[in-house]
């Protein structure tokens, strides 16, 4: 298993990164992107994991749940 960390400058950069990363990777993005109209809808439909950066406990919970799923299903 591995984690790719990308520091993108705009929400549109994320769409380009999705094309570059391997198929089995799932991007993690800030929750605010979900509310950006067409971009948010496309991200949600692609299975992106959204993290609320303003609620630390919720963000930790989402990341922990994702890590457990990765281990349980032996997913990279």
C-alpha positions as CSV (number, residue, x, y, z in Angstrom):
1,X,0.0,0.0,0.0
2,X,1.1,3.6,-0.6
3,X,-0.1,7.1,-0.3
4,X,0.4,9.8,-3.0
5,X,0.4,13.3,-1.6
6,X,-0.2,16.1,-4.2
7,X,-0.2,19.8,-3.4
8,X,-2.5,21.2,-6.1
9,X,-3.1,24.9,-6.6
10,X,-6.7,24.8,-7.7
11,X,-9.7,22.5,-7.7
12,X,-9.3,21.9,-11.5
13,X,-5.8,20.4,-10.9
14,X,-7.5,17.5,-9.2
15,X,-9.1,16.4,-12.4
16,X,-5.7,16.2,-14.1
17,X,-4.2,14.3,-11.2
18,X,-7.0,11.7,-11.5
19,X,-5.8,10.9,-15.0
20,X,-2.2,10.4,-13.8
21,X,-2.5,8.3,-10.7
22,X,-3.0,4.5,-11.0
23,X,-6.5,3.1,-11.5
24,X,-6.9,1.6,-8.0
25,X,-6.1,4.9,-6.2
26,X,-8.8,6.9,-4.7
27,X,-8.2,10.6,-4.2
28,X,-8.9,12.3,-0.9
29,X,-10.0,16.0,-1.1
30,X,-11.3,18.7,1.1
31,X,-15.1,18.6,1.6
32,X,-15.5,22.1,0.2
33,X,-14.9,20.7,-3.3
34,X,-18.1,18.6,-3.1
35,X,-20.2,21.9,-3.2
36,X,-18.5,23.3,-6.4
37,X,-21.2,22.4,-8.9
38,X,-20.2,20.2,-11.8
39,X,-16.7,19.7,-10.4
40,X,-18.1,18.5,-7.0
41,X,-20.6,16.2,-8.7
42,X,-17.9,14.7,-10.9
43,X,-15.7,14.2,-7.8
44,X,-18.5,12.6,-5.9
45,X,-19.4,10.2,-8.7
46,X,-15.8,9.1,-9.2
47,X,-15.8,7.9,-5.6
48,X,-13.6,10.6,-4.1
49,X,-13.2,10.6,-0.3
50,X,-14.0,14.0,1.2
51,X,-12.5,15.2,4.4
52,X,-13.8,18.1,6.5
53,X,-10.6,20.0,7.4
54,X,-12.4,22.2,9.9
55,X,-13.6,19.3,12.1
56,X,-10.4,17.5,13.1
57,X,-12.2,14.5,14.8
58,X,-14.3,13.9,11.7
59,X,-11.3,14.0,9.4
60,X,-9.4,11.6,11.5
61,X,-12.4,9.3,11.6
62,X,-12.8,9.3,7.8
63,X,-9.0,8.5,7.3
64,X,-9.1,5.8,9.9
65,X,-12.1,4.1,8.4
66,X,-10.5,4.3,4.9
67,X,-7.3,2.7,6.3
68,X,-9.3,-0.1,7.9
69,X,-11.1,-0.8,4.6
70,X,-7.8,-0.8,2.8
71,X,-6.4,-3.4,5.2
72,X,-9.5,-5.5,5.3
73,X,-9.9,-5.7,1.6
74,X,-6.1,-5.9,0.9
75,X,-6.4,-2.9,-1.3
76,X,-3.4,-0.8,-2.4
